[in-house]
């Protein structure tokens, strides 16, 4: 009987992850060389902390790292550097002007040093950007910024200081304030010029892509106009289809850009995906439901639950919003998060994002050591995460197939007949699953668990809430 061991394959990949070259991307999809990548969301890490941990990020198999917003942001009376309490993580998301560097994450020089280090390891730096709104404290908005956009009357939509009541109403959704934050007139040409200057400076400083916060709240050409706007052309400008005041998006064909399009009755994710990648928020909800109940019964994790093509999606088990806002995902353990991550990373489409939770955090202590700037907990380079990240690289181009245990607590994601990622979200048990893997003995690299394929059945024992990666030799 042949014996297959993933360990040597994984460690040969760790040293040198090489992107496969493809032609430049079309405007409605991610760059081809990044579609099989993985994003580490370095939530609340400083630029210097990201730089200091770049090798660990690379060795864990991540190809992109996403920063918190780099622009100047609200300080507030409480100030401080706590994730929640004195300082608050969401001050990141309250811009006072679009200039690189802030008191929470570091200076522009720190940013450039971080991206220089990223290039050494082939890591793409994504920056969270947020043109949709300013800080709720409008008096804290920079006078220079207000002047640059034509004055206070031109800064916000006519409806911008009113809160959204009906999120399914596209006029309200795209012109009114979300979360109490005043809605910027993103169609104002002077604002577009100002904002794209910031974007191009980030690119000049080494950024390789962007995550657009609250993208669903920035109008599409098909959306109703605010009375202060002549046309909904922000996305044409932001993606380099259109020039504004002599400025055009730099290096547009190589950038990885996606938008936070949280799904709802009228979220238009398919139309947004013609401009940028979109977030598969409903898929994340399905995955968390399965993890909470310890079973895939009644949960469809094969469908992407999205109007957009699967190759235009960013996926996650949890985002910083599901973790921080209502704490909806904060009750999941790190072990459960790894199980969900294995499913995402093993699939043949979607670009998965791994949220780095705060250092010292747990379901009982959501904020952990509660320090902005520090590295998150160790879960992002747990051996199970590393194993499936490299499995994803190894399985490029192989079709996927889902197999389940009879009680629906174990799922296997096969990639052709070359390998399978097994995930048990229930109690320990013996399994016997139909498989297309070649007959033989398989040894998981992380836990050294032994499985056998005999007469088309994958047999072995899986521990509670564990993941296993099994790969056939060439």
C-alpha positions as CSV (number, residue, x, y, z in Angstrom):
1,X,0.0,0.0,0.0
2,X,1.4,3.4,-1.0
3,X,2.0,5.9,1.8
4,X,1.4,9.7,1.3
5,X,2.9,12.3,3.7
6,X,2.2,16.0,3.3
7,X,4.9,17.2,5.7
8,X,7.7,17.3,3.1
9,X,5.4,19.0,0.6
10,X,4.4,21.7,3.0
11,X,7.8,22.6,4.1
12,X,9.2,22.7,0.6
13,X,6.5,25.3,-0.2
14,X,7.0,27.4,2.9
15,X,10.4,28.6,1.8
16,X,9.4,29.9,-1.5
17,X,5.8,30.7,-2.5
18,X,5.9,31.8,-6.1
19,X,2.9,33.4,-7.8
20,X,2.1,31.8,-11.2
21,X,2.2,34.5,-13.9
22,X,-1.0,35.2,-15.8
23,X,-2.1,37.9,-18.2
24,X,-3.3,41.2,-16.8
25,X,-6.8,41.2,-15.3
26,X,-10.1,42.4,-16.7
27,X,-11.8,45.2,-14.9
28,X,-14.4,43.0,-13.4
29,X,-12.1,40.5,-11.7
30,X,-9.1,40.3,-9.4
31,X,-5.6,40.1,-10.9
32,X,-5.1,36.5,-12.0
33,X,-1.9,36.1,-10.0
34,X,-3.8,36.9,-6.8
35,X,-7.0,34.9,-7.2
36,X,-5.5,31.9,-5.4
37,X,-4.0,34.1,-2.7
38,X,-5.0,34.6,1.0
39,X,-5.3,37.8,3.0
40,X,-4.3,38.3,6.6
41,X,-6.3,41.1,8.1
42,X,-3.7,42.6,10.5
43,X,-6.5,44.3,12.4
44,X,-5.2,47.1,14.7
45,X,-1.6,46.2,14.1
46,X,0.7,49.2,13.6
47,X,2.7,49.5,10.4
48,X,5.9,48.7,12.3
49,X,4.3,45.6,13.9
50,X,3.3,44.3,10.4
51,X,6.8,45.0,9.1
52,X,8.4,43.1,12.1
53,X,6.1,40.1,11.4
54,X,6.4,40.0,7.6
55,X,8.4,36.8,7.6
56,X,5.9,35.0,9.9
57,X,3.1,36.2,7.6
58,X,4.9,34.8,4.5
59,X,5.9,31.5,6.2
60,X,2.2,31.0,7.2
61,X,1.4,31.0,3.5
62,X,-0.5,34.4,3.3
63,X,0.1,36.3,0.1
64,X,-1.5,39.6,1.1
65,X,-1.8,41.6,4.3
66,X,-4.6,44.1,4.9
67,X,-3.9,47.1,7.2
68,X,-6.4,49.1,9.1
69,X,-7.1,52.6,7.6
70,X,-3.9,54.6,7.0
71,X,-5.5,58.1,6.9
72,X,-5.6,60.6,9.6
73,X,-8.4,59.9,11.9
74,X,-10.5,61.0,14.9
75,X,-8.7,61.3,18.3
76,X,-11.5,62.2,20.6
77,X,-11.4,63.4,24.2
78,X,-10.5,59.9,25.5
79,X,-7.5,59.5,23.1
80,X,-5.4,56.6,24.1
81,X,-4.4,53.3,22.3
82,X,-6.9,50.8,23.6
83,X,-8.8,48.7,21.0
84,X,-11.9,49.4,23.0
85,X,-12.1,51.9,25.8
86,X,-9.7,54.8,25.6
87,X,-9.0,55.1,21.9
88,X,-11.4,52.7,20.3
89,X,-10.8,50.6,17.2
90,X,-13.5,52.4,15.3
91,X,-11.7,55.7,15.4
92,X,-9.7,54.2,12.5
93,X,-12.9,54.5,10.5
94,X,-13.6,58.1,11.2
95,X,-11.4,60.1,8.8
96,X,-10.5,63.7,9.4
97,X,-8.5,64.0,6.2
98,X,-7.1,61.7,3.6
99,X,-3.4,62.1,4.3
100,X,-1.2,59.0,5.1
101,X,-0.3,58.4,8.7
102,X,-2.2,58.5,12.0
103,X,-1.5,58.4,15.7
104,X,-2.8,54.8,16.0
105,X,-0.8,53.0,13.3
106,X,2.2,55.1,12.4
107,X,3.7,57.7,10.0
108,X,4.0,57.7,6.3
109,X,7.7,56.7,6.7
110,X,6.5,53.7,8.8
111,X,4.1,52.8,6.0
112,X,6.8,52.9,3.4
113,X,9.2,50.8,5.5
114,X,6.4,48.2,5.9
115,X,5.7,47.9,2.2
116,X,9.5,47.7,1.4
117,X,9.7,44.7,3.8
118,X,6.6,43.2,2.2
119,X,8.2,43.3,-1.3
120,X,11.1,41.2,0.1
121,X,8.7,38.4,0.8
122,X,6.4,38.8,-2.2
123,X,3.5,40.0,0.0
124,X,0.9,42.5,-1.3
125,X,-0.1,45.2,1.1
126,X,-3.8,46.1,1.0
127,X,-5.0,49.3,2.6
128,X,-8.5,49.7,4.1
129,X,-9.8,53.0,2.6
130,X,-13.0,54.8,3.4
131,X,-14.2,57.6,1.1
132,X,-17.9,57.2,2.1
133,X,-17.9,59.3,5.3
134,X,-16.0,61.5,7.7
135,X,-15.8,61.4,11.5
136,X,-19.1,62.0,13.2
137,X,-17.4,65.1,14.8
138,X,-17.6,67.4,11.8
139,X,-15.7,70.1,13.7
140,X,-12.7,67.8,13.7
141,X,-12.5,67.5,9.9
142,X,-9.4,69.3,8.6
143,X,-10.0,72.8,7.3
144,X,-7.5,72.1,4.5
145,X,-9.6,69.1,3.4
146,X,-12.9,71.1,3.6
147,X,-11.3,73.9,1.4
148,X,-9.9,71.3,-1.1
149,X,-13.4,69.9,-1.8
150,X,-15.0,73.3,-2.3
151,X,-16.2,74.1,1.2
152,X,-18.4,72.5,3.8
153,X,-21.5,72.8,1.6
154,X,-19.9,70.6,-1.0
155,X,-18.4,68.0,1.4
156,X,-21.5,66.0,2.1
157,X,-24.5,64.7,0.2
158,X,-27.7,66.8,0.5
159,X,-29.1,63.9,2.5
160,X,-25.7,63.1,4.1
161,X,-26.4,64.3,7.7
162,X,-29.6,62.2,7.9
163,X,-29.3,58.6,9.1
164,X,-30.3,55.7,6.9
165,X,-33.7,54.3,7.9
166,X,-34.3,51.7,5.2
167,X,-31.1,50.0,4.0
168,X,-33.0,48.4,1.1
169,X,-33.8,51.9,-0.3
170,X,-30.9,52.6,-2.6
171,X,-31.3,56.4,-2.4
172,X,-31.0,56.3,1.4
173,X,-28.4,53.6,1.3
174,X,-26.1,55.6,-0.9
175,X,-26.7,59.2,0.1
176,X,-27.5,59.2,3.9
177,X,-25.3,58.6,6.9
178,X,-24.4,55.1,8.0
179,X,-23.7,54.4,11.6
180,X,-24.2,58.0,12.5
181,X,-21.3,59.0,10.2
182,X,-21.9,61.9,7.8
183,X,-22.1,60.8,4.1
184,X,-19.5,62.4,1.9
185,X,-20.5,63.6,-1.6
186,X,-18.3,61.0,-3.4
187,X,-19.5,62.4,-6.7
188,X,-18.1,65.8,-6.1
189,X,-15.2,66.1,-8.7
190,X,-13.1,68.1,-6.2
191,X,-13.5,65.3,-3.6
192,X,-12.6,62.7,-6.2
193,X,-9.5,64.6,-7.1
194,X,-8.5,64.9,-3.5
195,X,-9.2,61.3,-2.7
196,X,-7.4,59.9,-5.8
197,X,-4.4,61.9,-4.9
198,X,-4.4,60.0,-1.6
199,X,-4.9,56.7,-3.3
200,X,-2.1,57.3,-5.8
201,X,0.3,58.3,-3.0
202,X,-0.5,55.0,-1.2
203,X,0.4,53.2,-4.4
204,X,3.6,55.2,-4.8
205,X,4.4,54.3,-1.2
206,X,4.0,50.6,-2.0
207,X,0.4,49.7,-1.6
208,X,-0.8,46.9,-4.0
209,X,-4.5,47.1,-3.5
210,X,-7.4,48.3,-1.4
211,X,-10.4,47.3,0.6
212,X,-13.2,49.9,0.2
213,X,-15.1,50.3,3.5
214,X,-18.9,50.6,3.2
215,X,-18.7,50.2,-0.6
216,X,-22.4,49.4,-0.7
217,X,-23.1,52.9,0.4
218,X,-21.4,54.5,-2.6
219,X,-23.7,54.9,-5.5
220,X,-23.5,52.9,-8.8
221,X,-24.4,54.5,-12.2
222,X,-27.8,52.8,-11.9
223,X,-28.6,54.4,-8.5
224,X,-30.7,57.5,-7.9
225,X,-28.7,60.8,-7.7
226,X,-28.3,63.0,-4.7
227,X,-29.4,66.5,-5.6
228,X,-25.8,67.7,-5.0
229,X,-24.5,65.3,-7.6
230,X,-24.5,65.3,-11.4
231,X,-23.6,61.6,-12.0
232,X,-22.8,58.5,-10.0
233,X,-19.3,58.1,-11.4
234,X,-17.2,57.4,-8.3
235,X,-16.5,53.8,-9.1
236,X,-15.4,54.7,-12.7
237,X,-12.9,57.1,-11.2
238,X,-11.8,54.8,-8.3
239,X,-11.0,51.9,-10.7
240,X,-9.2,53.9,-13.3
241,X,-11.9,53.9,-16.0
242,X,-12.2,57.6,-15.8
243,X,-9.7,60.5,-15.2
244,X,-10.5,63.3,-12.8
245,X,-8.7,66.7,-12.9
246,X,-5.8,65.1,-14.8
247,X,-5.4,62.2,-12.2
248,X,-6.0,58.6,-13.0
249,X,-5.6,55.5,-10.9
250,X,-1.9,54.3,-11.1
251,X,-1.0,50.7,-12.0
252,X,-4.7,49.8,-12.1
253,X,-4.2,46.4,-13.9
254,X,-2.0,45.0,-11.1
255,X,-4.1,46.2,-8.1
256,X,-6.2,43.9,-5.9
257,X,-9.4,45.9,-5.1
258,X,-12.5,44.8,-3.3
259,X,-15.4,46.5,-1.6
260,X,-17.4,45.8,1.6
261,X,-20.7,45.0,0.0
262,X,-22.7,43.5,2.9
263,X,-25.5,41.5,1.3
264,X,-29.2,42.3,1.7
265,X,-32.4,42.6,-0.4
266,X,-31.0,45.3,-2.6
267,X,-27.3,45.2,-2.3
268,X,-26.5,44.9,-6.0
269,X,-23.4,42.7,-5.5
270,X,-23.4,41.6,-9.1
271,X,-23.3,45.2,-10.4
272,X,-20.6,46.2,-7.8
273,X,-18.5,43.2,-9.0
274,X,-18.2,44.8,-12.4
275,X,-15.9,47.3,-10.7
276,X,-14.4,45.6,-7.7
277,X,-14.4,42.3,-5.8
278,X,-17.2,42.0,-3.3
279,X,-17.6,40.4,0.1
280,X,-19.4,37.1,0.5
281,X,-21.0,38.1,3.8
282,X,-23.9,35.6,3.5
283,X,-21.5,32.7,3.0
284,X,-19.7,33.7,6.2
285,X,-23.0,33.7,8.0
286,X,-23.7,30.2,6.8
287,X,-20.3,29.0,7.9
288,X,-20.6,30.5,11.3
289,X,-24.1,28.9,11.7
290,X,-22.6,25.5,11.1
291,X,-19.7,26.1,13.5
292,X,-22.0,27.3,16.2
293,X,-24.3,24.2,15.9
294,X,-21.4,21.7,15.3
295,X,-23.0,20.3,12.2
296,X,-23.6,21.1,8.5
297,X,-27.2,20.0,8.7
298,X,-29.5,22.6,7.2
299,X,-26.5,24.7,6.1
300,X,-25.3,25.0,2.5
301,X,-21.6,25.7,2.4
302,X,-21.2,24.7,-1.2
303,X,-23.2,27.6,-2.7
304,X,-21.5,31.0,-2.5
305,X,-24.9,32.6,-1.8
306,X,-23.9,35.6,-3.9
307,X,-25.0,37.1,-7.2
308,X,-21.4,37.8,-8.2
309,X,-19.1,35.2,-9.8
310,X,-17.2,33.2,-7.2
311,X,-13.8,34.5,-8.6
312,X,-14.9,38.0,-7.7
313,X,-15.5,37.2,-4.0
314,X,-13.6,37.8,-0.8
315,X,-14.6,35.3,1.9
316,X,-14.2,35.1,5.6
317,X,-15.2,33.1,8.6
318,X,-15.5,36.4,10.4
319,X,-14.7,40.1,9.8
320,X,-13.7,42.8,12.2
321,X,-17.3,43.9,12.1
322,X,-18.8,40.6,13.0
323,X,-16.2,40.3,15.8
324,X,-16.3,43.9,17.2
325,X,-19.7,45.4,16.5
326,X,-22.3,43.1,17.9
327,X,-19.8,40.4,18.9
328,X,-21.7,37.9,16.6
329,X,-18.7,35.8,15.9
330,X,-16.7,36.6,19.1
331,X,-18.2,33.5,20.8
332,X,-16.4,31.2,18.4
333,X,-13.2,29.7,19.7
334,X,-9.9,29.9,17.9
335,X,-10.3,26.1,17.2
336,X,-13.6,26.7,15.5
337,X,-12.2,29.6,13.5
338,X,-9.5,27.3,12.2
339,X,-12.1,24.7,11.1
340,X,-14.0,27.4,9.2
341,X,-10.8,28.7,7.7
342,X,-9.8,25.3,6.4
343,X,-13.0,25.1,4.5
344,X,-12.5,28.6,2.9
345,X,-8.9,28.1,2.1
346,X,-9.3,24.6,0.6
347,X,-11.9,25.8,-1.9
348,X,-11.2,26.5,-5.6
349,X,-12.6,30.0,-5.7
350,X,-13.1,33.0,-3.4
351,X,-10.1,34.9,-1.9
352,X,-10.2,34.1,1.9
353,X,-9.5,36.7,4.5
354,X,-8.3,35.6,8.0
355,X,-9.0,38.1,10.8
356,X,-6.2,38.5,13.3
357,X,-8.1,38.7,16.6
358,X,-6.5,40.8,19.5
359,X,-3.7,39.3,21.4
360,X,-4.9,37.5,24.5
361,X,-8.5,37.4,23.3
362,X,-10.9,34.6,24.0
363,X,-14.7,34.2,23.9
364,X,-14.7,35.3,27.5
365,X,-12.4,38.3,26.9
366,X,-13.1,39.7,23.5
367,X,-10.5,42.5,23.6
368,X,-7.7,40.5,25.1
369,X,-4.7,42.7,26.0
370,X,-6.6,45.6,24.4
371,X,-3.7,47.4,22.7
372,X,-3.8,49.1,19.3
373,X,-0.6,48.6,17.5
374,X,0.3,45.2,18.9
375,X,0.3,41.9,17.0
376,X,-2.8,39.8,17.2
377,X,-3.0,36.3,18.7
378,X,-1.0,33.4,17.3
379,X,-3.9,31.7,15.5
380,X,-2.9,33.0,12.1
381,X,0.2,30.9,12.1
382,X,-1.2,27.8,13.9
383,X,0.0,24.6,12.1
384,X,-3.5,23.8,10.8
385,X,-3.7,27.3,9.2
386,X,-0.3,26.9,7.6
387,X,-1.1,23.4,6.3
388,X,-4.3,24.5,4.5
389,X,-2.7,27.7,3.2
390,X,-0.1,25.6,1.4
391,X,-2.6,23.1,0.4
392,X,-4.4,25.9,-1.5
393,X,-1.2,26.8,-3.3
394,X,-0.5,23.2,-4.1
395,X,-4.0,22.6,-5.5
396,X,-4.2,25.4,-8.0
397,X,-6.4,24.5,-11.0
398,X,-7.8,21.3,-9.4
399,X,-11.7,21.1,-9.3
400,X,-13.4,20.8,-5.9
401,X,-15.8,18.2,-4.6
402,X,-17.6,18.1,-1.3
403,X,-18.0,14.8,0.7
404,X,-19.8,14.5,4.1
405,X,-20.1,12.1,6.9
406,X,-23.5,10.5,7.5
407,X,-24.2,12.8,10.5
408,X,-23.0,15.9,8.6
409,X,-20.4,16.9,11.1
410,X,-17.5,16.1,8.9
411,X,-16.8,17.6,5.5
412,X,-14.1,16.8,3.1
413,X,-13.2,19.2,0.3
414,X,-11.5,17.2,-2.4
415,X,-9.3,18.9,-5.0
416,X,-9.4,16.6,-8.0
417,X,-7.8,13.3,-7.0
418,X,-4.7,15.0,-5.5
419,X,-5.8,15.8,-2.0
420,X,-8.6,16.5,0.5
421,X,-9.0,18.9,3.4
422,X,-11.0,17.2,6.2
423,X,-12.8,19.2,8.8
424,X,-14.7,17.8,11.8
425,X,-16.8,20.4,13.6
426,X,-18.4,17.9,15.9
427,X,-17.2,15.3,18.4
428,X,-14.4,12.7,17.8
429,X,-15.5,9.8,15.6
430,X,-14.5,7.2,13.0
431,X,-15.1,8.1,9.4
432,X,-15.7,6.3,6.2
433,X,-16.2,8.7,3.3
434,X,-16.4,8.0,-0.5
435,X,-13.3,9.5,-2.2
436,X,-11.5,9.8,-5.5
437,X,-8.1,9.8,-3.9
438,X,-5.7,6.9,-4.9
439,X,-5.6,3.9,-2.6
440,X,-3.0,4.0,0.1
441,X,-2.0,5.4,3.5
442,X,-2.1,9.1,4.1
443,X,-0.5,10.9,7.1
444,X,-1.6,14.4,8.1
445,X,1.4,16.7,8.5
446,X,0.0,18.5,11.6
447,X,-1.4,15.8,13.9
448,X,0.4,12.8,12.3
449,X,-3.0,11.2,12.1
450,X,-3.1,8.2,9.7
451,X,-5.9,7.6,7.2
452,X,-6.4,4.9,4.6
453,X,-8.1,4.8,1.2
454,X,-9.4,1.3,0.6
455,X,-11.8,0.5,-2.3
456,X,-12.8,4.1,-2.8
457,X,-13.4,4.8,0.9
458,X,-11.4,7.2,3.1
459,X,-11.2,5.7,6.6
460,X,-9.7,7.0,9.8
461,X,-10.4,8.7,13.1
462,X,-11.0,12.4,13.5
463,X,-10.7,14.3,16.8
464,X,-13.2,16.9,18.0
465,X,-13.0,20.2,16.0
466,X,-9.9,19.3,14.1
467,X,-8.7,19.8,10.5
468,X,-6.6,17.4,8.4
469,X,-4.8,17.9,5.1
470,X,-4.1,14.7,3.0
471,X,-2.2,14.9,-0.2
472,X,-1.4,12.2,-2.8
473,X,2.1,12.1,-4.1
474,X,2.7,12.9,-7.7
